[in-house]
């Protein structure tokens, strides 16, 4: 699988972030508090949302605070997650979008 792009809006520390043209081999580096763990939380959230539902994913990731813990601070808009990927180099591009 090759993730080609990720767009995050109002998810944890990502208010409006786009990662486009992600190479097949990618190393994530950054200072403490830069959002590396939050980026990987996206995949945890999506897995849980697919396994059960978005509400359960919000509770698991955000604890008692649920949605308010997962959504970026001081914003009122929806959480948006968009991931574009291909299963193989020759597979069609798949877009997965969650808005909540």
N, C-alpha and C positions, 0 to 999 in steps of 0.2 A: 504494500500500500504506500502511496505517495500523497501526502497532504500538500496541496499546492498553495492554498491560501487560508488564512484565518482572519475573521473580522469579529471583534468583540465590542459591545457597547453596553456600558453600565454594569459590567461584571467585575466585581471586586475592585482592584486598582485600575482597571481598564475602562476609561470613560468612553473613548472612541478610538480604537486601535485597529490598524490593518497591517497584516503581515502578508505581503504578496510575493509571488515567485519564490516560494520557499524551496531551497535546494533539497535534493534527496538525502544528503548528509548535512545535518545542521547541528551546531553546538550552541546551547543557550548559556550565556554568561551575563553577569551583572552584579552590581553591588547588593548588599543585604537590603531587603525591602523594595527592590526594583520590580518585583512581580513574577519572578521565575516560578515560584511555587503556585501562584495564582494561575499562571498559564497552564500548568499541569492539572490544576483543579477543574479546568474546563472539561477535560476528558473524563475525569471522575464524575462530574455533574452529568455529562451526556450519557455515560454508561448507565448511571442510576436512573436517569429519565427514561431511557429505552427499556431497562429491565422492569421498571415499575411505572412511575409517572413523574411529572415535573414537580408536583407538590412534595412527594417523598424525597426527591433529589434535593430540593431546597432545604428541607428539614435536616437531611443527613449532612449537607455541607454547611448549613448555617446554624445548626443547633436550634435552641429555643427561639432565636430571633429570626430563623428561616429566611424569608425573602429580603428583609432589611439588612441582614448580615452579608448576603451574597451580592446585593446591588451596591454599586458605587456609592460612597458617602455623598450627601448633599445633592443628590439628583432625584428626580421624581419620575423619570421615564422608564420604559420597559427594559428588561435585560434582553439583549440580542446576541446570538451566537451563530455565526455562519462559517462552515468549514467546507472547502472544496477539495475533493480528493479523487484519485484513480486507484482502482484495485491493482492494475498492471499498467505498463506503459501504453498498451494498446486499448485499454478499457476506456469507455466514455467517462467524461467528467461528471462526478456526482456532487450535488450541492445539498448539504444538510443544514437546515435553518431552524432555530428555536427562538421564539419570541414569547416572553412571559413577563 
